[in-house]
């Protein structure tokens, strides 16, 4: 079956760094755009970063530009999110999502908790 498994979350101090990973299986990874979303308590899920199927095109939320970097390795079926200069407002559950435009499909991972606190 389709699986997206996030890892790398945890507790970090403000200004620290974390690297999230999302390992994919059960579908043709290289044909899908990959995205990272996050959801804080009481808030809607929001797009953080996206990367095209080839890995050449990227897009970021304004709130994370210059601090976060999305990347992918199609030989390993894995997408990454490098998070630097973390702030308390980055605290959320981070989710990996695979998306195709046609046919229109989307697969979600289970999420990994990131907590930024002193």
N, C-alpha and C positions, 0 to 999 in steps of 0.2 A: 504494500500500500504506500501511498504518498506520505512522506515524513519530512518535517522540518524541525530540527532540534537545536535550540539556542543554548549557548553556554557562555560563561565568562563574567556573568554578573556578580555583584557583591556589594560590600560596604567600602566606601572610599572617602577620604577627606576632601574638602574643597580644594581645588587646584590639582588634584590627582588625576590619574589616567586609568582607563580600563579598555580592554579589547574584547568585544563580543564576537562570537562565531555562530554561524548557522549552517549546519550540515544537512544537505538535502539528499533524498533518495526517492525512488519510485516514479520518477518522471524525467524528461529530458531537460536537465538543468540549463544547458546552454541556449535553449530556445525561449527562456523566460527572463523578463526583467525582474530584478530583485529589489525589495524595499525594506527599510526598517521603519517601524512605527513605535510610538510609545504612548502609554496611558497612565496618567497620574490619578490618584484618588479623587473622585468627584468630577473628573474632566473627561471630555471626549478623546478618543484615540486620535493622534495626530501623526502626520507623515514627518519623519526626521530626515531621511536620505533615500535616494533611489539610484540605481545603476542599471544601464542598459544590458541586454543579453550578451553583447560583445565585451562589455566592460569599459568601453571608450567614453560613453556619455554618463555624467553624474548630475545630480541635483540635490540641494540641501535646503532645509528650512532656514530662514534668516537667523533664527535664534542659535543655530549651531555652526553657521558658516565660519570657517577659520579655525574651528576647534575639533570638529569631527571629520573623519575621512572614511568613505565607504569604498570597498574593493571586493573583488571576487577572483576566485581561481576555478576556472571551468574544468580543469583536469582533476580537481579534488571535490567538485560539486559543493563548494563552500563559499559563503559570502561573509564578509567581516565588517565590523564597525569599530574603528579606532576612535576613542573618545579621550580628548585631552582637555586640560584646564576645566575640569568638571565643576559645576555649580550646584548648590542645593536644589535649584529649580529643575535640574536634569533628573531628579529622582522620579522614577516611574518604572513600570513593567515595560520592557522592550520586546517587541515582537518582530519576527522575520516573516515576510510575505513574498510568495512567488506569484507573478502576474503574467498572463498572456492577453493580448488584445483580440486576436481572432485565432481560434475560438476564444470567447471571453471566459477565462478561468482564473481562479485565485485560490491559493493554499496558504494557510496560516500555521505558524509554529505555536508552541505552548507558552512562550514568553519566558523571560529571565528578569529577575528583580535587580535594579540598580538603585542604590541608596547613597546619596552624597550628603554627609553630615560630619560635623566635628564633635 
